[in-house]
Amino acid sequence: MKEDSLIQLIKVAIVSPDRRELYLSAVPKMTAEEKLLFGIQLWKNVLDKSSQMAKAKLEIMIENMSETGEQYSEKDFLNVREEIINDLMRKKLRVDDQSEIDRLRTQLAQLPLE
């Protein structure tokens, strides 16, 4: 993982300002292997959190269907992923503006996977 990619990931994924600064100051001192492992672990943490949130939301939708007969379309289920990502960004990054969320998502998508 390139150092600038890891720095961008840290800026987006680490919520606590103190912890973020600590990790950012440590990046130049990390070996290539440490950078790679740290980057993978950060992505894993983000994916685990979003997976837990998606599972909870789907369970609520299914429970509503069984208890109240509420109907959900296929599109509703497919939109869960987008809603979870947006909710994570709003809560964790304290961002309410949709254009800012879109900008951050674009930055994340542009991070190289090398």
LINSUL-V140139 format. One record per residue. RES is the residue in one small letter. NEAR is the number of other C-alpha atoms within 8 Angstrom. D_LAST is the distance of its C-alpha to the last C-alpha in Angstrom with 2 decimals. Layout:
RES|NEAR|D_LAST / RES|NEAR|D_LAST
This chain:
m|11|5.44 / k|6|7.23 / e|9|10.83 / d|6|11.68 / s|10|9.26 / l|12|10.84 / i|10|14.14 / q|10|14.04 / l|12|13.37 / i|12|16.23 / k|8|18.43 / v|10|18.23 / a|8|18.29 / i|9|20.81 / v|9|24.28 / s|6|26.52 / p|7|26.75 / d|6|27.76 / r|9|25.00 / r|12|22.42 / e|8|23.88 / l|8|23.95 / y|9|20.24 / l|10|19.48 / s|8|21.85 / a|8|20.29 / v|11|16.70 / p|7|17.84 / k|6|19.60 / m|9|16.83 / t|6|15.52 / a|7|11.88 / e|7|12.68 / e|8|14.42 / k|13|11.74 / l|9|9.39 / l|8|12.61 / f|8|13.85 / g|11|10.99 / i|8|11.31 / q|8|15.04 / l|11|15.15 / w|8|13.61 / k|8|16.03 / n|8|18.85 / v|9|18.39 / l|8|18.30 / d|8|21.26 / k|8|23.27 / s|11|22.83 / s|8|23.70 / q|8|26.82 / m|9|27.87 / a|11|27.50 / k|8|29.50 / a|8|32.20 / k|9|32.50 / l|10|32.80 / e|8|35.39 / i|8|37.39 / m|9|37.35 / i|8|38.52 / e|8|41.14 / n|10|42.42 / m|11|42.73 / s|8|44.77 / e|7|46.92 / t|6|47.66 / g|7|46.91 / e|8|44.48 / q|5|42.63 / y|9|38.96 / s|6|37.53 / e|6|34.42 / k|7|32.95 / d|8|33.74 / f|9|31.71 / l|7|28.76 / n|8|28.91 / v|11|28.51 / r|8|24.70 / e|7|25.02 / e|8|27.87 / i|11|26.07 / i|9|23.08 / n|9|25.66 / d|8|27.83 / l|10|25.12 / m|11|24.37 / r|11|28.11 / k|8|28.96 / k|8|26.19 / l|9|25.51 / r|7|29.17 / v|10|28.48 / d|7|31.18 / d|6|30.66 / q|6|28.95 / s|6|27.72 / e|9|25.97 / i|13|24.39 / d|8|23.21 / r|8|21.78 / l|9|19.83 / r|8|18.53 / t|8|17.44 / q|8|15.58 / l|10|13.80 / a|6|13.03 / q|6|11.58 / l|9|8.94 / p|6|5.53 / l|4|3.81 / e|4|0.00
